[in-house]
Amino acid sequence: MIIEYCIFSLYQRRINKPMTEFLFSYGTLQLEKVQLSSFGRILKGDKDALIGYSLSQVEITDEAVLAQSEQRFHPVAIPSANREDKVEGVVFEITPAELLKADAYEVDDYARVAVTLSSGKKAWVYILKEYAQ
């Protein structure tokens, strides 16, 4: 009876746990104000790095994004010819619904792509749209 309860309990936790996505952030999605206004909570994450990329800047003209980030220029990742280049950041565990909210926050200059981080973790990251395939 106890074993059956334990198995049922583990099964319930597994089926009730929402699917998760990993999202790598090197910029304003790390700001608590942006997280609260975008996701309604503070995200928890781990430091990681995006290998083979460097950072540039994008001017933000979207009023809603400007209000959230309070920054006119945002960093944007671009692929680098130097495989030694890396972008430091944080990888967050979020729900699929929160991933859609992140999509809504990012302006049209960005595109979401799948990458493998230096930790080996597979994650989504926003890069300059013209480099997305």
Secondary structure as UniProt FT lines:
FT   HELIX           2..16
FT   STRAND          21..25
FT   HELIX           28..30
FT   HELIX           32..39
FT   STRAND          45..51
FT   STRAND          53..59
FT   HELIX           63..69
FT   STRAND          73..79
FT   TURN            83..84
FT   STRAND          86..94
FT   HELIX           96..105
FT   TURN            108..109
FT   STRAND          110..116
FT   TURN            118..119
FT   STRAND          122..128
FT   HELIX           129..131
//
